């Protein structure tokens, strides 16, 4: 079926709640994808950040193939060795916590919201989140998302969320009262435009949480599992959260989400209070284990840091030559190039050149490339993006 036929099929049978490009992608390998007309694209935004090992990574494919032939799904009323081993792999790479498994980032954040309310005294229910943040699309996590554009037409929202400017410790302190139970923050904002916290901000949140008996929740749905060059972004800042949420790259594109917390806090999510029917299913667990092991075996954390250095150097140089670039923000393979103009035309022009990118927050060109992107592919992508940005600047 060609791309135009597929577009017509979607028009007839699929709810149009996504803005879709008129392209039918049919296969992928690493950082490359092909459409039904056999056009080849370089993908610097694979899987909306989920495909951190690129498309169809062989070790993950093999693990899934082996698992699907043995056991596809059993409910969480039974023990599954593969799920327990996945929890161990995550715990040993992070802060020694315990895992609740679900299917997505928004579900992981819903679990964290419930845990925060269950763990603290009953009168405590408020959670402080941050302007520009993004925590998901279900109603609780959507309310935690302090971006009014996502709330339009969906009120009344869930009670108990207060918003502070990202990076403003004084504003956070003013919002804390006897009803506050937690602070929830992305250590590096993703949808907000790859915003890196100012020095001392996360450390200050840790102190405010400790001083006031609050839980500190880090949403690492986008930053976790190696994206920033460390296993988790909190490890860059020397600040350990009480709760951490993961999804996106955690299973290399298989649906999976995780909420992790310390053994002291975990029992508050007691039986009957939360569940996810497919959470931690054998296929996701096998993919999750293979993902972490592949990253380690192939030394991809180091590769991620090298790629980050390359992108930072390249785009900082371009900033000096291109007057529409306002700021460059790079941590590992998490890249934001903020423009002084609308970024949507840049994404469209890149697509015409067979380069897949993204624009977030209106003016930030965002790249979330695979950590095993080759230097030749990185060079190719940067050259196309440079040409496009210069052409837009000249208009």
C-alpha positions as CSV (number, residue, x, y, z in Angstrom):
1,X,0.0,0.0,0.0
2,X,1.5,3.4,-1.0
3,X,1.6,6.5,1.1
4,X,-1.5,8.2,-0.5
5,X,-3.6,5.0,-0.1
6,X,-2.6,4.8,3.5
7,X,-3.5,8.4,4.1
8,X,-6.9,7.8,2.7
9,X,-7.3,4.7,4.9
10,X,-6.6,6.7,8.0
11,X,-9.0,9.4,6.9
12,X,-11.8,6.9,6.9
13,X,-11.0,4.7,9.9
14,X,-8.7,6.5,12.3
15,X,-9.6,9.4,14.7
16,X,-7.6,12.4,13.5
17,X,-6.2,13.4,16.9
18,X,-2.6,13.5,15.6
19,X,-1.1,15.8,13.1
20,X,0.5,13.3,10.8
21,X,2.9,13.7,7.9
22,X,1.6,12.2,4.6
23,X,4.2,9.5,4.6
24,X,3.7,5.8,5.2
25,X,6.8,4.4,7.0
26,X,7.3,0.7,6.5
27,X,10.7,-0.4,7.9
28,X,13.6,0.9,9.8
29,X,17.2,0.0,10.7
30,X,19.3,2.0,13.1
31,X,18.8,5.7,12.4
32,X,17.3,5.1,9.0
33,X,13.7,4.5,7.9
34,X,12.1,3.9,4.6
35,X,8.6,4.7,3.3
36,X,6.4,2.6,1.0
37,X,7.9,4.3,-2.0
38,X,11.3,3.2,-0.8
39,X,12.5,6.8,0.0
40,X,15.2,6.7,2.7
41,X,15.1,9.1,5.7
42,X,17.7,9.9,8.3
43,X,15.8,9.9,11.6
44,X,17.2,12.2,14.3
45,X,13.9,12.0,16.3
46,X,13.3,8.2,16.3
47,X,10.1,7.1,17.9
48,X,9.6,10.5,19.6
49,X,12.6,9.6,21.8
50,X,11.6,6.0,22.4
51,X,14.1,4.4,20.0
52,X,17.3,5.4,21.8
53,X,18.9,2.3,20.2
54,X,17.5,3.2,16.8
55,X,15.0,1.2,14.8
56,X,14.9,-2.5,15.3
57,X,18.1,-2.9,17.4
58,X,19.2,-6.5,16.8
59,X,19.7,-7.5,20.5
60,X,16.3,-6.2,21.5
61,X,14.6,-7.8,18.4
62,X,16.2,-11.2,19.3
63,X,15.2,-10.9,23.0
64,X,11.6,-10.1,22.0
65,X,11.5,-13.0,19.4
66,X,12.7,-15.4,22.0
67,X,10.3,-14.3,24.7
68,X,7.2,-14.1,22.5
69,X,7.6,-17.8,21.7
70,X,7.7,-18.7,25.4
71,X,5.2,-16.4,27.2
72,X,3.4,-13.4,25.9
73,X,1.3,-12.3,28.8
74,X,0.2,-13.4,32.3
75,X,-1.4,-11.2,35.0
76,X,0.6,-9.6,37.8
77,X,-1.1,-12.0,40.3
78,X,1.8,-14.3,39.3
79,X,5.5,-14.1,39.5
80,X,7.5,-13.7,36.3
81,X,11.3,-14.2,36.5
82,X,11.9,-11.9,33.6
83,X,10.0,-9.0,35.3
84,X,12.0,-9.5,38.5
85,X,15.3,-9.5,36.6
86,X,14.2,-6.3,34.8
87,X,13.5,-4.6,38.1
88,X,17.0,-5.7,39.3
89,X,18.7,-4.3,36.2
90,X,17.0,-0.9,36.8
91,X,17.6,-0.9,40.5
92,X,21.3,-1.7,40.3
93,X,21.9,1.1,37.8
94,X,20.0,3.7,39.8
95,X,19.4,4.3,43.5
96,X,18.7,0.7,44.6
97,X,14.9,1.1,44.5
98,X,11.9,-1.1,43.8
99,X,9.8,-0.9,40.6
100,X,6.2,-0.6,39.6
101,X,5.7,-1.4,36.0
102,X,3.1,0.1,33.6
103,X,2.9,0.9,29.9
104,X,3.8,4.6,29.4
105,X,5.2,7.7,30.9
106,X,1.8,9.2,31.8
107,X,0.9,5.9,33.7
108,X,4.2,6.0,35.5
109,X,3.5,9.6,36.6
110,X,0.0,8.7,37.7
111,X,1.5,6.0,39.9
112,X,3.9,8.6,41.3
113,X,1.1,11.0,42.1
114,X,-0.9,8.3,43.9
115,X,2.2,7.2,45.8
116,X,2.9,10.7,47.0
117,X,-0.6,11.1,48.4
118,X,-0.7,7.6,49.9
119,X,2.7,7.9,51.6
120,X,2.1,11.3,53.3
121,X,-0.5,12.2,56.0
122,X,-4.1,12.3,54.7
123,X,-4.3,16.1,54.8
124,X,-1.4,16.3,52.4
125,X,-2.3,16.1,48.8
126,X,-0.9,19.0,46.9
127,X,2.0,18.6,44.4
128,X,4.2,21.4,43.1
129,X,5.1,21.2,39.4
130,X,6.8,23.6,37.0
131,X,5.9,25.9,34.2
132,X,7.0,24.5,30.8
133,X,7.0,20.9,32.2
134,X,5.2,18.0,30.6
135,X,4.1,14.9,32.5
136,X,1.5,13.2,30.2
137,X,-2.0,13.2,28.8
138,X,-4.1,11.3,31.4
139,X,-6.1,13.7,33.6
140,X,-3.8,13.6,36.7
141,X,-0.6,13.9,34.8
142,X,-2.1,16.4,32.4
143,X,-3.0,18.6,35.4
144,X,0.6,18.3,36.6
145,X,1.6,19.6,33.2
146,X,1.8,23.4,33.8
147,X,1.1,24.3,30.2
148,X,-2.4,25.9,29.7
149,X,-2.6,24.9,26.0
150,X,-2.9,21.2,27.0
151,X,-5.8,22.0,29.4
152,X,-8.1,23.8,27.0
153,X,-11.6,22.3,27.1
154,X,-10.8,19.6,29.6
155,X,-11.8,21.2,32.9
156,X,-12.4,20.8,35.7
157,X,-8.9,19.4,36.2
158,X,-7.7,17.4,39.2
159,X,-7.4,19.4,42.4
160,X,-4.1,19.9,44.2
161,X,-1.5,21.0,41.7
162,X,0.5,24.3,42.2
163,X,2.8,25.6,39.5
164,X,6.2,27.4,40.0
165,X,8.6,28.9,37.4
166,X,11.2,26.3,36.4
167,X,14.4,27.3,38.2
168,X,12.8,29.5,40.9
169,X,13.5,28.1,44.4
170,X,11.9,31.1,46.1
171,X,8.6,30.6,44.3
172,X,8.6,26.9,45.3
173,X,9.2,27.7,48.9
174,X,6.3,30.1,48.9
175,X,3.9,27.4,47.6
176,X,4.7,24.9,50.3
177,X,2.1,24.6,53.0
178,X,0.8,22.0,55.4
179,X,-1.2,20.3,52.6
180,X,1.8,19.8,50.2
181,X,3.0,16.3,49.8
182,X,5.5,16.4,46.9
183,X,7.6,18.3,44.4
184,X,7.5,16.8,40.9
185,X,10.0,18.0,38.3
186,X,11.8,17.0,35.1
187,X,15.6,17.3,35.9
188,X,15.9,18.5,32.3
189,X,12.7,19.7,30.6
190,X,12.0,17.9,27.3
191,X,8.8,19.1,25.8
192,X,9.6,22.5,27.4
193,X,12.5,22.9,25.0
194,X,15.5,21.0,26.4
195,X,15.7,23.4,29.3
196,X,18.7,22.6,31.6
197,X,18.2,23.6,35.3
198,X,20.2,26.5,36.7
199,X,23.0,25.7,39.1
200,X,21.8,24.7,42.5
201,X,18.1,24.3,41.5
202,X,17.7,20.6,41.9
203,X,19.9,20.6,45.0
204,X,17.6,23.3,46.4
205,X,14.5,21.2,45.7
206,X,16.1,18.3,47.5
207,X,16.7,20.5,50.6
208,X,13.1,21.9,50.5
209,X,11.7,18.4,50.3
210,X,13.8,17.2,53.2
211,X,13.1,20.2,55.3
212,X,9.3,20.0,54.8
213,X,8.8,16.2,54.8
214,X,7.9,16.1,51.0
215,X,8.7,13.5,48.4
216,X,10.9,14.6,45.5
217,X,9.7,13.1,42.2
218,X,11.9,13.2,39.1
219,X,10.1,12.6,35.8
220,X,12.9,11.0,33.8
221,X,10.5,9.7,31.1
222,X,12.6,11.6,28.4
223,X,16.0,11.8,30.1
224,X,16.3,8.3,31.6
225,X,18.0,5.2,30.4
226,X,21.1,6.8,29.0
227,X,19.7,9.7,27.0
228,X,22.0,12.3,28.7
229,X,25.2,10.2,28.8
230,X,24.6,8.8,32.3
231,X,22.0,6.1,33.1
232,X,19.8,8.7,34.6
233,X,19.9,12.5,34.5
234,X,19.8,12.9,38.3
235,X,23.3,11.4,38.3
236,X,24.6,14.5,36.6
237,X,23.5,16.7,39.5
238,X,24.3,14.6,42.6
239,X,20.7,14.7,43.7
240,X,18.8,11.5,44.3
241,X,15.0,11.6,44.1
242,X,12.6,9.7,46.3
243,X,10.6,8.6,43.2
244,X,11.7,8.4,39.6
245,X,9.5,7.7,36.5
246,X,10.7,6.2,33.2
247,X,9.2,5.3,29.9
248,X,10.1,6.1,26.2
249,X,13.6,4.5,25.8
250,X,13.2,2.0,28.6
251,X,12.1,-0.8,26.2
252,X,13.6,0.5,22.9
253,X,10.1,1.2,21.4
254,X,8.1,-1.6,23.0
255,X,5.4,-0.1,25.3
256,X,6.8,0.2,28.8
257,X,6.8,2.5,31.8
258,X,8.3,2.3,35.2
259,X,7.9,4.1,38.5
260,X,10.8,3.5,40.9
261,X,11.0,4.4,44.6
262,X,13.0,3.5,47.7
263,X,12.3,0.3,49.7
264,X,11.2,2.6,52.6
265,X,8.5,4.3,50.5
266,X,7.4,1.5,48.2
267,X,5.0,-0.3,50.7
268,X,2.7,2.8,50.6
269,X,1.6,1.7,47.2
270,X,-0.3,-1.2,48.9
271,X,-2.2,-3.9,47.1
272,X,-5.5,-2.8,45.6
273,X,-4.5,0.9,45.3
274,X,-3.0,0.8,41.8
275,X,-2.4,-1.6,38.9
276,X,-1.6,-1.9,35.2
277,X,-2.9,-5.0,33.5
278,X,-0.1,-5.2,30.9
279,X,2.5,-3.5,33.0
280,X,5.8,-5.4,33.2
281,X,4.5,-8.1,30.8
282,X,7.1,-10.6,29.6
283,X,7.7,-9.0,26.2
284,X,8.3,-5.5,27.7
285,X,10.5,-7.0,30.4
286,X,12.6,-8.9,27.9
287,X,13.0,-5.8,25.8
288,X,13.9,-3.7,28.8
289,X,16.6,-6.0,29.9
290,X,18.0,-6.3,26.4
291,X,18.0,-2.5,26.1
292,X,20.1,-1.9,29.2
293,X,22.5,-4.7,28.5
294,X,23.0,-3.6,24.9
295,X,23.8,-0.1,26.0
296,X,26.3,-1.4,28.5
297,X,27.9,-4.1,26.2
298,X,28.3,-1.6,23.3
299,X,29.6,1.2,25.6
300,X,26.9,3.5,24.4
301,X,26.9,5.9,27.3
302,X,30.4,7.0,26.2
303,X,29.2,7.2,22.6
304,X,26.4,9.4,23.8
305,X,28.8,11.8,25.4
306,X,30.9,12.0,22.3
307,X,27.8,12.7,20.1
308,X,26.7,15.4,22.6
309,X,30.1,17.1,22.3
310,X,29.8,16.9,18.5
311,X,26.3,18.4,18.4
312,X,27.2,21.1,20.8
313,X,30.4,22.2,18.9
314,X,28.6,22.0,15.6
315,X,25.5,24.1,16.6
316,X,27.5,26.6,18.6
317,X,29.6,27.3,15.6
318,X,26.4,27.6,13.4
319,X,25.0,30.0,16.0
320,X,27.8,32.4,15.1
321,X,26.9,32.2,11.5
322,X,23.1,32.1,11.6
323,X,21.3,35.0,13.2
324,X,18.0,33.1,13.8
325,X,19.7,30.8,16.4
326,X,19.1,32.2,19.8
327,X,20.5,29.4,22.1
328,X,21.9,25.9,21.8
329,X,21.2,23.4,24.6
330,X,22.8,19.9,24.5
331,X,23.0,17.1,27.1
332,X,24.1,13.8,25.5
333,X,21.7,13.0,22.7
334,X,19.2,15.5,23.9
335,X,19.5,18.6,21.7
336,X,17.6,21.8,21.6
337,X,18.3,24.6,19.1
338,X,16.1,27.6,20.1
339,X,15.3,30.0,17.2
340,X,14.0,33.5,17.0
341,X,11.5,32.4,14.4
342,X,8.8,29.7,14.2
343,X,10.4,26.3,13.9
344,X,7.6,24.5,12.1
345,X,8.8,25.5,8.6
346,X,12.3,24.2,9.5
347,X,10.9,20.8,10.3
348,X,9.0,20.8,7.1
349,X,12.0,21.8,5.0
350,X,14.1,19.1,6.7
351,X,11.4,16.5,5.9
352,X,11.6,17.5,2.2
353,X,15.3,16.8,2.4
354,X,14.5,13.4,4.0
355,X,15.6,14.4,7.5
356,X,13.3,13.8,10.4
357,X,13.4,16.3,13.2
358,X,11.0,18.0,15.7
359,X,9.9,21.4,16.9
360,X,8.7,21.9,20.5
361,X,7.6,25.0,22.3
362,X,7.1,26.7,19.0
363,X,10.7,27.8,18.4
364,X,12.9,25.0,19.6
365,X,14.3,22.5,17.0
366,X,14.6,19.3,19.1
367,X,16.7,16.3,18.2
368,X,16.6,13.1,20.2
369,X,18.9,10.9,18.0
370,X,19.8,7.3,18.8
371,X,22.9,6.9,21.0
372,X,24.4,4.6,18.3
373,X,24.0,7.2,15.6
374,X,27.2,7.0,13.5
375,X,29.4,10.1,13.1
376,X,28.8,10.0,9.4
377,X,25.0,10.1,10.0
378,X,25.5,12.9,12.5
379,X,27.5,14.8,10.0
380,X,24.8,14.2,7.3
381,X,22.0,15.4,9.5
382,X,23.8,18.5,10.7
383,X,24.7,19.5,7.2
384,X,21.0,19.3,6.1
385,X,19.8,21.2,9.2
386,X,22.5,23.8,8.7
387,X,21.5,24.3,5.1
388,X,17.8,24.6,6.1
389,X,18.4,27.0,8.9
390,X,20.6,29.3,6.7
391,X,17.9,29.3,4.0
392,X,15.2,30.2,6.5
393,X,17.4,33.0,7.9
394,X,17.9,34.4,4.3
395,X,14.1,34.6,3.6
